[in-house]
Amino acid sequence: MTHRMWTLLATAAAASLVAGAALADDQATPPPAAPDATAPAAAPAAAAPAAAPAAAPTPPPAPLSVDGWIKSIKLGGHLEVGATMNPMTPDNQINFGHLFTDKANQIVLNQAAITLERDLDPKATWLDVGFKFQAMYGVDSQFTQFLGELPNQPANNRNQFDIVEANVLAHLPILTPGGIDVKAGQFSTPLGNEVIDPTGNFFYSKSYIFNFGIPLKHTGIMFTTHVNPLLDIYTGYTTGVNTSIGAPGGGYNADQPHFLGGFGLNFAKVTVLALTHIGPEDPASSPFTGIHSKLRYLNDVVITWKPDAKLTSTTELNYIRDDGYKATGGGVSEYLAYPLSSIVTAGLRAEVWRDNNGFFVAAFPNNSDYVNAEYGRPNSSYNFGPATYSEFTLGLNIKPSKLPKEIDGLTVRPEIRYDRTLVGAAPFGDPPGTSRDQVTIGLDVVVPFNF
């Protein structure tokens, strides 16, 4: 019950915070002054002119034609290349606590991706249909593969293939004024503030929450019900965390239900996204008997606040529990972003994340270690036991202006990051396991392609 109470309290606190902010805005506006009884009466107003005839109501937009639908399909992609320097030069060339930027002192191809998609029209009042397909190649694919899909990739090749998204979308104008959006197939998780696609993140490196506290991808179906402009309700069913369908994908735990759901709140300056994913995730091949059907709870709340036209504040709360191994973890991260000019934006991320049992935070030095660990197969991953991790990251987004439209949005992202364990293990250093501190300097270039 503790983990369920934590989830309820976290989401309730987030909603209370937002409601309080909205109430504060209302209270900041003074009520109208009462009329002065001693003031002379106003002169009678002149007769109002006759009202103009009421305008005819605007008809709802017509459904998109087949030709218009085809023309709204977009083909694009992106390329991400970067490096993360570690002055300690660990002998195994691993930045512990990092995934995606875990290769120390090496230039890597993170992602070369291609995307074919047709977005839903947010103003659609008729049935609307879309889709998204995204595939990528690079070192990031070591951590994002669907189990049971594209198996047996060469272990000696650190750049691998992955299908990031393959889904269909539909807007159904039913039940509520805003209707229901449906997503079915393979898709990136809606949990969390950071995403797989680098064009959706501020920083090059990823948070502990993204690396170890949330799912990355799902196979299944998700419904987003737009109850009203304030409230969205999310409900869905998946085959699990990072799993496809059938053995050896979701088949190893698909006999148990996996729930994906939560709610979103949309105020003028504040949004809240509170989601959970619940289902069995421990592989049947685990040496521990009876844990295969035990549940893992992944809970995440993202609160975004824009106090003015420039500053953006994002707070993320996270809690994860695995009943099979009786392991828990969780923490909080804070993001701030502020534009310094039309080209340069500065950002800060501060985070504390607790791994109570030394179960979640680990390093995966070999190319197939992460996927093999998810399967329950032998692998070379390692950790350093229970610890409270912290990280503080400062970075810039530099977007040159007047670029050709084909690469408009090109971004250079330098950052400096400081990791430290506040309690527990000393996982950093050279050799690994000899220091409680780690400084890394990262730089990547993200080039979008707009065809």
N, C-alpha and C positions, 0 to 999 in steps of 0.2 A: 504493500500500500504506500510505502514511502515515496517510491518513484512516481506513482500516480498523483499523490498529493503534491509533489514538487511541480509536476506538469500543470496541474490545475492552478496552483498558487502563482506560477510564473506567468501563465497566460492571463490570469485575473489581475495580477499586478500590472502587466503591460496595458490591459484595457483600462484599468483605473488611472494609470499615468496619462494615457491619451485623453480619457474623459475629463481629467483634472485640467489638462492643458486647454481643452475646448472650453471648459467652464471658466477658466481664468481669462480667456479671450473675451467671453461674454461679459464678465464682471468688469473688465477694463473699460468697457464702453459705458459712460455715465448715462443714467436715465434722463429723459427730457425734463426740463425745468417746469414746475407748476406755473400756471398763469398768475400774473401780478394783479391782485384784486383792486389795487389802487390806481392802476393804469386806466386811461380813458378808453372807452369802447372803440373798437375799430369801425371805420366807416363801412357801410354796406358794400359788399362786393358787386361789381358790375355783373349784369346777367351773362351767364356763360353762353357761348355760341352753340348752336345745335351740333350734336355729335355727328361726326362723319360716319357714313355707312361702314359697318364692320367688314374688315378684309376677309376674303375667302380663306378658309383654313388651308395650310400648306399640305399637299398630299404626301404621304410617306414615299420615300425613295423606292424606285422600282428595283426588283432583283437584278443582279449583274448578269449581263448577257454572257453567252459562252465565249464570244470573242473577247469581251472585257475581262472575263475570268482568266483566260489564257494569257492576256497581256499583263495581268497583275502577278504572274509568276516571276520570281527573282532567282537569278543565278549569281552566286558570289563565292567568297572564300576568304581565307586569311593565312598568313605565314607568320610564325613566331620563332625567333632565334634569340638565344640569350646565354648568359654565363653567370655563375654565382661564385665569387672568390671568397675563400676562407683562409685568413692569414695563418691559422694554426696548421694548415696543410695536413689534415688527418691522413694517416698512412693508407686507409682503405678508401680514400677519396669520397667519403660520404658526409654530407651535412646532416647530422642527426637532428630529428625534429622536423625535417623538411620532407615533403614529397613533391614531385614535379620540379623542384629546384634542389634536389638532393645530391646532384653530381657536383662535387667540389672542384673548382679550378679547371673547368672544362667548358668549351663552347658546345652547345647542344642545339639540335633542331627540336624544339618543343612540339610544334604542331605545323603541319601543312594540311589545311582542311579545305574541302569544297562543300558548298551548301546549295541545295535546290529547295525552294520553299514558296509557299503562297500563304500569307498571313490572313487571319480572319479580319473582316471589316469590323472595327469596334462599334460602328454606328448602324450595323446591319439590323433591320427589322424583319427580314425574311431569313429563311434557311440559307446559311452560308457555309461553304466547305473549303478547307485548306489542307495543307500537309507540310511536313518538313523532313528532309533527308540530309544528314550531314555525316561525312566520313573523313577520317584524318589519319595521318601517318606521322610518327615521331616518338620521342621518348615518353611523352605523356601517356601514350597508349598502354604503357606497362601497368598503369594504375586505373584505367578506365574501361577495360574490356568487359563485355558481358560474358559471364560464365556460360559455356556451351556454344559460343559463337566465335568463329575464326580461331579454332584451336590449333595447337601444334605449330605455332609460329617459331622460327629459328631462335633458339636460346642464345646463340652467339651474336644476334642482331639486336642492339638496344633500341633501334627505331622499329616500331611495329605498327600494324594496321588496327583500326577500330571503327566500328559503326557507332557514332555518338547518338544520333537520333534517326528514327525511321517510324514516323507516325502520321496518322490522319487526324484532322481537326474538323469540328462542326460546331456551328452556332445554331441553337434551337430556340426560336422565339416563343417559348412556352412557360407556363406556370407563374413567372414573375415578369415585371416590366423590362428587366434587363436580360431575361432569358437564361439559357444554360449553355455553357461551352463544354465540349467533349473533346478529350484527347485520348487516342487509343493507339497502342503499338509500343515502341521503345522510345523513351524520352529521358532527358536529364531530370534529376529530382527537383521539385519545387522548394525543398527545404534549404535554408541557409542564405547567407548574403553573397557569398562568392560562388562562381560557376566554373564549369570546365572551359568554356570559350573565353580566351583571354580578352576579347573585345568587351566583355561584360564586367571586367574587374579593374580596380585602380592599381593594385600592386602586382608585381611579378611573382613574388613568393606567396604561398597560401598560408592561411591561418591554421592553428591546431584544430579548430572546430571543423574547418573544411576537410582537412586531412584525416581526422580520426573520429569526429563526432557526428557526421551525417552520412547518409547514403550518397552515392554519386549518380546512379542511374537506376531505372526501373523498366520492366516490361509489364504492361497492364493497361488499365483504363482509369481515367480521372475525369470527374465532373466538377465544374466550377459554376455554382449557382449565384447569379448576381441578384441577390434579394432586393436590394435598393442601392442607391449611390453610396451609402455608408457601409454596407455589409455584403461580403462574399463568403459563401460556404463551399469548402472543398471536401469531396468524398471520392474514394477510389479503391481499387483492388489491384495488387501487383503480385508478381511471382517471387518477390523478395528484393534484397539489396544486390544490385549489379548482376542480376540473373536474367537469362533469356527464358525460353520455354523448352520443356522436355529434358530428359536426362542427356548430358550431365549439367544442364543449366538449372532452371527452376525446379526440375524434376526431383532434386534431392530433398526439397522441403515444400513442394507445391501442394502436398496433401494437407497442409495447414493454411488457414487464411492469413493474408497479409493486408492490413488496413493502412491506407494513406488518407489523411484528412486533417481538417482544421478550419480556420476562419481567417478572413482579412477584414480590416477596418480602414476606411479611407476618409480621413478628415482633410481640411484645407491645407494644413501644414504638416500633418503627421499621418503616417500609415503604419499599420501593424500587420504582420503576417505570422500567425502562430500555427504550426503544423506538427504532426506526429506520424511516424511510421512504426507499425507494430507487427511482428511476425517472427517465426523461427529462422535463425540465420546460421546456426552452428552446423557444420557438415556432418553427415552420417558417418563419415570415416574417422571422426574424432575418437581418440583412445578412451575417452570418458563415456561410460555407459549412461544412457538415459537423457542426454542433453540435446539430442537431435530435435525434439519437439518443443524445447523450451523457447520462450519468447525473448526477443530483443526489442527494447523500446528506444527509439531515437526521437528526441523532442527538440524543437528549435523555434525561437521567437525572434523576429527581426523588426525593430522599431526604427523607422526613418523619420527624421524631423528636419524641416527646412525653415529655420527661424527668419531668414531673409532671402533675398534673391541670389546670394552667393554661397553662403555657408550651408553645408549639408552634414548632418550628424546621423550616424547609424549605430545603433546598439544591438548586439546579438547575444541572446541567452541560450545556453545549450545544456542538455542533460541526456546521457545515454546509460542504459542498463542492460546487461546480458544475464538472464536468469540461469542459463546453462552453466556458465562459469562463475556466476555470482560476482560479476565485475561491474563497477560503475565508474563513470567519469562525467566531466562537464565543466563549464566555465562561462566566461563572459568576454566579449571583445567590443571595443569602441573604435569607430572610424570617423575621421573628420576630413573634409575636402573643401578647399577654398581656392578659387582662381586668383592667381597673381597678375595675370594679363590675359589677353585673348588667346595666347599660345601656351602658357604655362599654368598648371594647376598643382598646388601642393597638397599632400595628404599625409595623414598620421593614422597608424593602427596600434592600439595597445590591447594586450590580451593576457588573461590568466586562465589556464585550463588544468584541471586536476585529473590525473589518472590514478584512482585509488588503489588499484591492484596490479599496476604495471602490465595491463592486458592490452591496451589500445595503442599506445605510442610505441612505434617500432621503426626500424630501418630495414630496407629491402635491397641489399647490395647487388644481387644478380637480376638479370632481366626478367626472369619468370617467377621470382620469389613472391611477389604480391598475389598474383593469380593462384599460385600453388598454395599459398597460405589460406586463401578463400576456399579452395577445394578441400583443404585438410591434408594436402600432400606434403612430403618432405621438402624443406626449403632452408635457405640460409639467413632468414630474418633474425633479428636480435633486438632485445630491449634491455633496460637497466632497472626494472622494478618500479614500485610506486614512486610517484613524484608529482609535485606541483610545478608546471611549466609556465613561464611567462615569456612574452616577446613584445618588443617595441620596435616599430618600423616607421621610418620616415622616407618619403619618396616624392617624386615629381612625375607628372604626365606632361610631356612636351609634344605638342601637335603642330607641326609646321603648317603655315597657311599657304594658300594659292597653289596647292598641289593639283595635278591632273585628277579629274573626277574618278578615274579608274582606281586610284589609290588614296582618295580623300579619306582622312581619318587616321593616316599613319601616325603611330605613337611611339615615342622613345620613353622608357620607364626606368630611370635609375632609382636605386633605393639602398639604404643601409639599415641593417636589422641586428638587433641585440637580443639573444636568447639567454635565459637564466633559469635554473631550477631554484625555486624558493624554498622547497622542502623536499627531502628525499635524495634521489640519486644524483650522481655527477656524470651525465652521459656524454659530455662533449670532450674535446681536446685531442691531442696527439701523443700517445695512442688514444682511441676512444675510451671513455670511461674514466678520465683523469681530471676533468674540469667541470665546474658548474656553470661556466660562461661560454658563449660563442658569439662572435661577430662575423657577419657575412655582408658582402657588398655585391649587389646584384644589378644587372642591366640587361634589358631585353628590348627588342624592336618588334612591334606588331604591325604588320602590313595587311590591311584589308584589300580585297579585290572586288570591285564593283563592276560587273559585266552588264 
